[in-house]
Amino acid sequence: MSLTGAKLGLDLRSTNALQDDRFLRGDLRYAFGTVDYRSNGTGSAAGEPDWYIEMRVLGGKDLSVGSSVLSPYAGLGYRYLFNDARGISSSGAGGYRRESSYVYLPIGVVHHTAINNQTRLLSSLEYDHLVAGKQMSMLSDAGGGYSDATNTQYRGYGLKLSIIYDNEVWAIGPYANYWNIEQSNVVPEIRYGTPTGRGLVEPKNNTLEFGLKASQKF
């Protein structure tokens, strides 16, 4: 199955300069929109509400390398996503709400290249190591006496890439975010309060997000 759609987002970032060229940074991102669902087994549905919020705390250090600056960093991140697929698909299948949460360790570097006295180019690459993921499926939304299920994921990673043109007042540039999450554990399927003997699993999945960021400095 697949979910595709467009989102609008709001990013907030605060950076505090510390001693010895070290820094502490906090990131907050909220993105929302709708997605279209397609599956070979259960048909299709359009316009499902879909949004996520991501929070990170990072620490790093600025290192001078010739005429450029490298800023390696590491920290802790949390991502929560909500998808509302309630309703009936084109094949008559009932949909349900899904909640996805990741706790991860971001490790990255930003390369600062001066273009002139007022502008610079910021290229960033980040690897995100999944610590734990949780998938909550509200199967009761679809009827049929099924109980909600929660699966846990322990293997996966993410990548973040961006190139930003930055001056003293504003910044703009493209970005791409990617997640690769392995299959979850297996939990029993419950119907009318009784195990059916079948297991429920969150399959291996990939997420690709790309877009354009524009920011104003305060």
Order of alpha helices (4+ residues) and beta strands (2+ residues): beta-beta-beta-beta-beta-beta-beta-beta-beta-beta-beta-beta-beta
